[in-house]
Amino acid sequence: MEPALIELFIQLIATQTGLSIRVQDYAGLAQKIKARVKALKLPNPQAYFNLLSADTVTSQQEWKQLIPLITTIESYFFRDQGQINLLRGVILPDLIASRQKTKTLTFWSAGCSTGEEPYTLSILLQQLLPDWTNWTINILGTDVNEEALQKARQGLYTSWSFRMVDPEIRNQYFSRQGQDWKINSKTQCSVQFFKLNLVKDLYCYPNYTAIQDVDLIVCRNVFVYFEKNYINQVVSKFHHVLKPGGYLITGHAELNHQDCIELFQSKIYPESMVYQKMIGLIEESVLSQKTGLTHHNQGEHLLSSSVQHQDSHLKIQQARSLGHLSETVKLPKRTLEEAKQYFQNKQYKTAIQKAEQFLQSSNPYLKSWELGNKNPEGGIKGQEDRIGSRNLKPETQFEAYYLLAQASANLGQYEQAIFYCKKALEIDSLSIFPYYLLLRIAQEQEDLAGAKLLSKRIIYLLPSSVPAYLELASIYEQEADYTRAVKMYSTALALLKSLPPSMGIEHLEGVTAQDLIAFLEKKRLVVDC
């Protein structure tokens, strides 16, 4: 296909959807266009371009066919543990407290794909609201991809959608239906799904009532595919429909250097930056005091309530440096067993404290991660030589550092988790476990390059690693490298078929071999087509 015509398609797609097609995806786009030309029995790609450009019913119907081919529908429940913790511990409690009089909450998952995100919001609210039935809860899930929305309305998911979910949560809110999991009716009925183009459409419900007075908009990993001018346009619309004091949450760094963030009060937490629609000065002062004091006492570290033009990564790192510094304390070695117990009970902050105390007890010069991070001269790097426990066996040190890494990751403190993973790998560079955790963090941070490198490293160390092959396949699929994607899926499928059907897959909680076999046999056929 002529480069000039490809450019015209790219411009048309951007105008219609806001999507930005990356240079590396041009070849994949050309293949998809040719497939549609063939399916419609058109003479050439130019005729297809003319069809898409026309303002006709036929054109609108064809856009419904094309959009699923050019959008990513990969999602899963409780995605990004850091932001989930922030929602559960800070944002949702704040909104619940401020709406106690009206007992009404409206949430909007914009770009909801197959529905995992809005259903996650519903589950979080049910966990936080004992009197859920006494509230008016409106949760909207919108997407430009009607095919994805149909799956969302069905509420039927494979085990792969729960790869980051505690099995207890899955078992409480879902029930088995064959090889899949069906969401319970209470949660399913709490979410309304409908098609909406964030760039072109008016922000209305299907009955044309305007979407307004929204308390929370979650639009994650959507703007990464948008052109800059459309990002500003959409965020301005979000600001308009948000209620004063309402929040906008996006993917990490998606709004960096965007003019539109000046409309909001930017708030930096260790887990993420969020954006709040400004309210009256008096209310704003009261709210800032309330959230700053109350949530700080709960262990949340709010660095700043108004940041507009400064680099978010630097501020997040500074935010993480706040808090109490661990002191060197002589403690018996049973402290590590206590740390393990706290970790098992999901008391991650206490587990971190106990594990750090355990390491410090055998080395009076040991500095905690926070102290190393706060030191303006040495920083973490300046403390690395000191962080080693002279009187401990290497395997015991490894165990402590890996526990610290896991607990930090579960709190969404990814920089700290990466640091501890590296310390563990300094002790045992061939251990597979820190690499799996680093891979999970790369997935959460949408770091495709890092995830690809880590997956290959895991496969080198453990050629039978099903999760690593699945991650590589997913990355190749996103890159439109379907040949490699099918190869990775096929390898994973072959490995799974060699296992007992009911055997659990390590690093994929609650997922069995037969669950993944059913998922992959469908997936491989779809990708291969």
N, C-alpha and C positions, 0 to 999 in steps of 0.2 A: 504494500500500500504506500502511496506517495506520502512523504513526510508532511507536506503542506496540508493534505487531507486529514492526517492524524491530528495535526494541530487544530484544525477546525472542529473535529470531534471533541478534543480536549476542552476547547473554549465553550462549546455548546453544553457539555456535561457540567462544567463549572457554573455556567449561567443557570442551568436548570436545577442543580442540586447543591452547588457550593463545593463539590468535591474537587480536589486537586490530584491529578494523575501524575505520579512520579515518573521521571525519565526511565527508570529501570522497569517500569510497568507498561511502557509503550507497546512492546512486543506482545505482551499478554492481552492488552486492550485490542490490538489489531486482530488477534486470533478470535476474540469474542465477537467482534464486529463481523468478521467473515462468517462465523457460525450463524449469526442472525441473518445475514444476507442470504445464506444458503437455505435456512429454514423458511424464509419468506419468499424464496425463489425470485429474488431481485436480480437485475442484470449486473450490478456492481456496487461497491461501497458508497459511491457518490449518490446513488439512488436511495440508499439507506439513510444517508445524512439528510437528504431532502425530506424523507419521511419524518425523521425525528424533529426537523426544524419546523414542520408545518403545524399550524394551530388547528388540529382536527382531532376527532374522537379516535381515529386510527392511530394517530401519533401518540396520544395519551395511553392507549392500550399497549403500544410498543415500549414506551418508557417503563411500564410495569414489568415487561419482560427483561429489559436491559438492566434496570437498577439492581436486581438480585445478583447479576453477574459481576457488577463493579463495586459492590459493597461487601464489607466483611461482617459476617454474622457470628463470629466466634465470641462466646461469652461463657461465664460460669457463675455459680452462686457465691456470694460473699467475696467478690473480687476485690483485691487490694485490702489486706487485713488492716493496714494502717488507717486508711480512710474509714473502714468499717468501725474500728475502735473509736475513731473521732466522732462518728455519727452516734454510736451507742453511748459514749461517755460524756459528750459535750453538746453537740448540736441538737440532737433530738430531745434530750432533757431540757435544754434551754427553750426550744419551741413549745414543748409540752407545758412547761411552767408559764410561759407567756400567753398561752391560749386556754388556760384553765377556765376562764369565764365563759368563753364561747364554745369550748369543747369541739372545735372544728379545726381540722388540719388538711391542707391540700399539698400533695407532693407530685412532682412531675419528673419522670425519667425520660429525658429527651434523647432519642437515639437508643431506644431500649432493646433493639435487636430481637432476640427470641424470648425476652421477658424475665431473664434471671435477675436483672437489677431491680425492677419495680417489685417483684415478689420478695426479694431480699429486704427491701424497705418495709414491706408489709410485715414480714416476720420480725424485724427489729422492733417495730411499733408494738406488735403483740407482746413481745417480751418485756417492753417497758411500760405498757399500759394495762394494769390489772383490770381496769374498768373499760376496756376497749369497746364494749358494746354500747356504752353510754356516750361515745364520741361519734361525731360525723367525720369519717375518714374518706378522703378522696385521693386516690393514687392513680395517676395517669401514666400510661406507657405509650409513647409515640415513636414511629420510625417511618422512614421513606420506603422501606422494603416490605411490601404487603405479604410476601412469602414468609418472612421472619415473623411478622405479626400473627399469621395463622398458626404458627407453631406456639407462639406465646399464649394465644387464646386456648389452645388445647391443654396447656399446662402439663405436658408429658415430656420427660427428660431422661436421657441416658445417664448412666453412672458417671460418665466423663464430666458432666456438668457439676458434679459434686466433689471434684478432686481437691478442693481446698476447704471442704466443709466437714465439721465434726459429724460423725455418723449419728450421734444423738439428735442433732437438729434435723437431719434428713429423715430419720425415723419418726420424729414428732410431727413434722409438717407435710410429709409425703407418704404414700403407700405404694407397695409393689404392684405393678401391672405388667405381667410378663417379664421381659428383660428390663423394662423401664420403670420410672418412678413418676407417679401422678400426684400433683399438688392437691392438698385438701381443699374442699369447697369453700371453707371460710376464707382462706387466703386468696383463692382464685377469684372469688366474688368481690374482693376488696380492690381489685385493679381493673381499670377500664383501658382497653387498647384500641387505638385507631391510627390510621395513616395520616402523617403530617410531614410536609416538606418544610424544614426549618428556614429555608431561604425564600421560597416562592409563596408559600401559603400564609393566609391570615391565621393567627393563633386562636383557633376556635375549636369547640367540641363538634362532633358530627352534626348536632342540631343547630350549628352556627352561633351558639352562645359563646361569647368571648371567654377565653381562658384568662382569669384574673385572680388577684389576691392569693397568689401561690406562696406557700411558706418555704418550700425547698425545691430547687431545681437541681437535678443531678444530670450532668451532661459530660460523661467521661469517655475519653478515647474516641471522640467524634471530631473535635477540631483539628486533631493531628492530620486529618484527611482534607481539611478545608483550606481554601485560599484566604490570605490575610484579610482582604476587604470584606469577605463574607463572614469571617469570624466576628469582626467588629459589628457588622450589621445584625447578626443573630444575637450577640450578647446584649446589644442595645435593646432588642425586643424582649429578651429575658428580663432585663432591668425594669422594663415597663410593666410586665405582668406580675412581678414579685411584689408581695406585700412589704411595706416598710419593716425592716428588721429581718426580712426573709434572707435565705442563704442560697448561693450558687456554688456548687462543687463541680470542678472539671478534673480532667486527668492532670498529672503532675506536669508543670511547666507549659501547659497548653496555651496559657494566656500571657506568657512572658513577653514583654516588649509590645503588648497590644494597647492601643490608646483607650480601648473600651473599659479597661479596669479602673480608670479614673472615676467612673460612675459609682464605684463601690468603695466600701471600707474593706481594705484587704487585711486579713488576719492570718498570722503565721503560727502554726502549731508544729510540734515535732513531727507529726504524721503527714501534714499536708498544709498547703495554703488554701483558704476558703475566702469567699467574697460575700459580704453582707450589704444589703441595700440600706443606705443611710436613713436614719430616722431623726426626729427632732432633737435638738441639742440637749435638752433636759433628759429626755428618754434615753438618748445615746449615752449620756454620762452614767445614768443609773444602771443601764444594761452592761456597760463596760465594767463597772465596779462589781456587779453581780457575777458576771461570767469570769472575770479575772480572779476574784477572791474565791468564789465557791469551787470552781473547777481546779484552781491551783491547789487547793487543799485536798482535792481528790487525786492529785498527782499529775494533772495536766499542766504543761508549761506553756503559757501563752506569752510570746515574746513581745508582740506589738499589735496594736489595734488599728493602725493606719500606716500602711506602707504602699507607696504607689510607684516609685521609679527605681527601687533598689532591687538588686538581684536576689531572687527568692531562694536559690540554693545556699547562698552565704547566710541569709537570715535563718533558714531552717537549721543550718549547722550551729549557729549561735544559740538558737532556741534550745537545741539539744544539750548545750553545755550548762544550762541552768539546773538548779536542783541541789540537793545535798551531796557533798563529796564524801566518798567512802573513806573511812580512816582505817589505818592498820590496826588490827585487833588480833590478839592471840586467841585462837579458838581450837577446840578439838576437831579431829578430822571427820567426826560424824556430821559436821556442818554440810558436807557435800551430799550426804544421804538426805539431810533435811531439805537441801536445795532441790533434789530430785523429787521429793514428796510434794513440795510446793508447786513444782512444775507440773506434776501429774494432776494436781488439784486446780491447775490453771491460774495459780496465783503467781503470775510471771514476774512481777516487780519484786516480790519477796524472794523468789527463786534466784533472781539476779543478785540481790543483796547478799544472800547466803553463799552463793557460789563465789562472789568476789571476796567475801570475808574468808572463805576457805582457802583461796589462793594466797591472800594477803597474810594469813596466819603462818605460812611457811616461808614468807619472804617479807621482812620489814620494810624493804624498799619498793614493794609493789605499789603502783599507782593505778587507780581505777580508770576506766575508759573516759569518764567525765572529766577527771582532773587532767588527764593527758590532752583531752580535746580543748580544755579551757586555757591551757598554757600558751600564751601568745608567741613565745619564742620557740618552744620545742614542739607543741601540739602533740598529736598522737605519735607522730614519727619520732619526736624527741624522747618519748617514754618507752619505745619498743624494747630497748635493751634491758629495761628494768622489769618488764612484765614477763617474768619467768620464775617459777617456784623451785628453789634450789633443793628443797628437801622432799620433793614429790617424785614418784615414778613418772616417766613420760606418758604412759597410758592413762594415769590419773589426771595429769595436767590436761591431756587431750579431752578427757571426759568432761572436765570442768569448763573448758573453753567452748566445747561444742554445745553444752547445755546453755551457757551464756548466749551463744549465737542463736539457738532455737528460741529461747525466751524473748530475746530482743526482737527477733523477726515476728513473733506472735503478737508483740506490742506495736508492730509497724515501725519500729526503730531500725530501719534497714542499714543505715550507715554504721551504726554500732554493731549490728549483726554481721556485716561484711568484715569489720575489723576483727571480731572474735573468730570468724571462720578462718581468716588468714593466720591468726595465731595458732589455731588448731592444726592447720596444714603445715605450719613450720615444724610441728612436732611429728606429724605423720602425713607426708605429702601424697601417699598412695591411698589414703582413706577416701572412700566414695561419699561418705555422709556429708561433709562440708560442701562438696561440689553440688550435691542434690539441693542443699539449702540455698546455695548461691544461685542455682538455676531457678528455684522458686522465686527468689527476690528479683531476678532479672525478668521473669514473667510478670510479676506484679508491677514492675516499673516500665513495662513495655519496651524493654531493651532487647530488641531482636538480635542485634549483633552479638551482644554478650550472651544471650540465651543459646545462640547457635554454637558459639565457641565452647561454652560449658557442656552442652549436649554432646559435642564431639569428644570432649575430654572424658566425660563419663563413659561413653561407648568404648573409648580406648582402654580405660581401666576395667570396665565391666561390659564386655560385648553382649551380654544377655539382658541389658537394661531396657525394659519396655518403655518406661516413662521418657527416657532420653530419645528413643526412636520416635515416639509420638510427638515430642516437642519439636524435633527436627522436621518431621513431616508437616506439622502445622506451620512452621516458619516457611518452608519451601512452598506450601500452598499459598500463603500470603504473598510470597514473591512471584507467584504465577509460574513457578518451576514445577509443573505438575508431574513431569517424569520422575524427578527425585522424590517428590511427595509420595507418589504411588509406591516407589521402591521402599521408602521408610515405613509406610503403613503396612506393606506386605511383609517386611522383616519383622515388625512388631507382631503381626498376626501369626506368623510362623512360630515365633517364640511362645506366644500365648497358647497355641494349640498343643505345645509340648508339655504344658502344665496341667495339673488336675483342675477340672472346671471350677470347683469351689474354692480354689486357692486364692488368698488375698494377694494383691500386688503391692509390694513394698513401695512406700512413699506415695501411695494413692489410697488414702484411708477409706475403708469400707467398699473398695472396688475389687471385684473378683475377676478371674481370668475369663469366665463365661460372659460376664457383663461386657468386658472390652471386646471380646470376639464378636458379639452381636453388633456392637457399635461400629467396629472396624470393617466388618464385611459390607455394611451399608456405605460407610464413608469411602472405602476404596473404590467402590463402584461409581459413586458420585464424582469423585475427583478424576477417575480414569476417563469419564465421559467428557 
